Amino acid sequence: RQIHRKDSTHPVSFTQGSTLADALGATVIVNSSHHQAVDPDSVGRGLRVIGVSGQGIVEAVECVDFVAPVLAVQWHPERLTPRTHPAAGALLNVMKRLAAD
């Protein structure tokens, strides 16, 4: 949902030791405009939930035991600026690092 033409925001908490917790910290503020969400009881094979909102909505998953790194987020980092949301730039750096490995 948008407020004054901006996405509403909320905190996401990450699982300790996950790729995003290591790169972004335990909790970050993200934007939200959900109309769908991952069912925490039916996460795809080989994926693990690593980020959830305070309401329990799955916000991030990563692949376990896969040849190439896989990382997915539910929010829209492309609509966040690193100046006002440092996690947006940090997420981009994580993706660049994973792609280079």
C-alpha positions in Angstrom: 0.0 0.0 0.0 1.2 3.5 -0.7 1.1 6.5 1.6 1.6 9.9 -0.1 2.8 8.1 -3.3 5.4 6.1 -1.3 5.4 2.5 -0.4 4.6 1.8 3.3 7.6 0.3 5.1 8.1 -2.3 7.9 10.9 -4.2 9.6 12.1 -7.6 8.5 14.1 -9.8 10.8 16.6 -12.3 9.3 17.8 -15.7 10.5 21.2 -15.5 12.2 23.9 -16.8 10.0 21.9 -16.3 6.8 23.3 -14.5 3.8 21.1 -11.4 4.4 21.7 -11.4 8.2 25.5 -11.4 7.6 25.2 -8.6 5.0 22.4 -6.5 6.3 22.2 -7.1 10.0 19.5 -8.7 12.1 16.7 -6.4 11.1 16.1 -3.9 8.3 13.3 -1.6 7.1 11.9 -2.6 3.7 9.0 -1.4 1.5 5.9 -3.4 1.1 3.2 -3.7 -1.6 2.2 -7.3 -1.3 -0.7 -8.9 -3.0 0.8 -12.4 -2.7 3.2 -14.0 -0.2 5.1 -17.2 0.2 3.3 -19.8 2.3 5.7 -20.5 5.2 4.4 -24.1 5.4 4.9 -24.8 1.7 8.3 -23.3 0.8 9.8 -24.9 -2.2 12.2 -27.8 -1.9 15.7 -26.7 -1.2 14.7 -23.3 0.0 14.7 -22.0 3.6 13.0 -19.0 5.0 15.6 -16.4 6.2 13.5 -13.3 6.6 10.0 -12.6 8.1 8.0 -9.5 8.9 6.5 -9.0 12.4 3.3 -10.5 11.1 5.0 -13.7 10.0 5.0 -12.9 6.3 7.9 -14.5 4.5 10.1 -11.7 3.1 13.2 -13.6 2.1 14.4 -17.1 1.2 17.7 -18.6 0.2 18.6 -21.9 -1.4 20.2 -24.7 0.6 22.6 -27.1 -1.1 22.4 -25.8 -4.6 25.3 -25.4 -7.0 24.6 -21.7 -7.7 23.5 -19.2 -5.0 19.8 -18.4 -5.0 18.4 -15.5 -2.9 14.9 -14.1 -3.2 13.2 -11.2 -1.4 9.5 -10.3 -1.3 9.9 -6.5 -1.1 10.9 -4.1 -3.8 14.6 -3.0 -3.3 14.5 -1.3 -6.8 12.2 1.3 -5.3 14.4 2.1 -2.3 17.2 4.5 -2.5 20.5 3.6 -0.7 20.5 7.2 0.8 17.3 6.7 2.7 17.4 2.9 3.0 21.0 1.7 3.3 19.9 -2.0 3.1 19.0 -1.4 -0.6 22.6 -0.7 -1.5 23.8 -3.5 0.7 21.4 -5.9 -1.0 22.8 -4.9 -4.4 26.3 -5.5 -3.1 25.3 -9.0 -1.9 23.9 -9.8 -5.3 27.0 -8.6 -7.0 29.2 -10.7 -4.7 27.1 -13.8 -5.2 27.2 -13.4 -9.0 31.0 -13.1 -8.9 31.5 -16.2 -6.8 
